[in-house]
Amino acid sequence: MSHRTRITALALTAGAATALAIGPGAGSAGAETHVRHYSGYDAEWACNADKAAYGHVPGAVVLCDELNNGRYRLSVVPHGEIPLHLLGLMATGSFDGLS
């Protein structure tokens, strides 16, 4: 086996191992996106209405987060970033568990 063939085989093997380690579907949704913020009367209702209108996003979830002081945020969060998203809400005191 030539030197060039060995390098090519090694690169292909490393690429396949990386793809298996990351898992299928990774990267199908981009980074977390904050679509809109809501405040005031009926802020929760408006956020949930926009969430329903946003519909299904492949590889992600659409969330309506309650922030401090009655504010809400519509976010699109990829599946792999959900724990980090919840950790950020816990750090600000906006999330204290699942109900």
Contacts in CASP RR format, 6 or more apart in sequence:
PFRMAT RR
TARGET T0000
AUTHOR 0000-0000-0000
METHOD contacts of the structure
MODEL  1
MSHRTRITALALTAGAATALAIGPGAGSAGAETHVRHYSGYDAEWACNAD
KAAYGHVPGAVVLCDELNNGRYRLSVVPHGEIPLHLLGLMATGSFDGLS
1 9 0 8 1.000
25 59 0 8 1.000
26 80 0 8 1.000
27 78 0 8 1.000
28 58 0 8 1.000
28 59 0 8 1.000
28 78 0 8 1.000
29 57 0 8 1.000
29 58 0 8 1.000
29 59 0 8 1.000
29 60 0 8 1.000
29 76 0 8 1.000
29 78 0 8 1.000
29 79 0 8 1.000
30 60 0 8 1.000
30 78 0 8 1.000
31 78 0 8 1.000
31 81 0 8 1.000
32 75 0 8 1.000
32 76 0 8 1.000
32 77 0 8 1.000
32 78 0 8 1.000
32 81 0 8 1.000
32 84 0 8 1.000
32 85 0 8 1.000
33 75 0 8 1.000
33 76 0 8 1.000
34 73 0 8 1.000
34 74 0 8 1.000
34 75 0 8 1.000
35 50 0 8 1.000
35 54 0 8 1.000
35 74 0 8 1.000
35 75 0 8 1.000
35 76 0 8 1.000
36 47 0 8 1.000
36 50 0 8 1.000
36 73 0 8 1.000
36 74 0 8 1.000
37 67 0 8 1.000
37 71 0 8 1.000
37 72 0 8 1.000
37 73 0 8 1.000
37 74 0 8 1.000
38 44 0 8 1.000
38 46 0 8 1.000
38 47 0 8 1.000
38 71 0 8 1.000
38 72 0 8 1.000
38 73 0 8 1.000
38 74 0 8 1.000
39 69 0 8 1.000
39 70 0 8 1.000
39 71 0 8 1.000
39 72 0 8 1.000
40 70 0 8 1.000
40 71 0 8 1.000
43 70 0 8 1.000
43 71 0 8 1.000
43 72 0 8 1.000
44 64 0 8 1.000
44 66 0 8 1.000
44 70 0 8 1.000
44 72 0 8 1.000
46 72 0 8 1.000
47 64 0 8 1.000
47 72 0 8 1.000
47 73 0 8 1.000
47 74 0 8 1.000
48 64 0 8 1.000
50 64 0 8 1.000
50 74 0 8 1.000
51 62 0 8 1.000
51 63 0 8 1.000
51 64 0 8 1.000
51 74 0 8 1.000
54 62 0 8 1.000
54 74 0 8 1.000
54 76 0 8 1.000
55 62 0 8 1.000
57 76 0 8 1.000
59 78 0 8 1.000
59 79 0 8 1.000
60 76 0 8 1.000
60 77 0 8 1.000
60 78 0 8 1.000
60 79 0 8 1.000
61 76 0 8 1.000
61 77 0 8 1.000
61 79 0 8 1.000
61 82 0 8 1.000
62 74 0 8 1.000
62 75 0 8 1.000
62 76 0 8 1.000
62 77 0 8 1.000
63 74 0 8 1.000
63 75 0 8 1.000
63 76 0 8 1.000
63 77 0 8 1.000
63 85 0 8 1.000
64 72 0 8 1.000
64 73 0 8 1.000
64 74 0 8 1.000
64 75 0 8 1.000
65 72 0 8 1.000
65 73 0 8 1.000
65 75 0 8 1.000
65 89 0 8 1.000
65 94 0 8 1.000
65 95 0 8 1.000
66 72 0 8 1.000
66 94 0 8 1.000
67 73 0 8 1.000
67 92 0 8 1.000
67 94 0 8 1.000
68 92 0 8 1.000
68 93 0 8 1.000
68 94 0 8 1.000
75 85 0 8 1.000
77 85 0 8 1.000
86 95 0 8 1.000
88 95 0 8 1.000
89 95 0 8 1.000
90 96 0 8 1.000
90 97 0 8 1.000
END
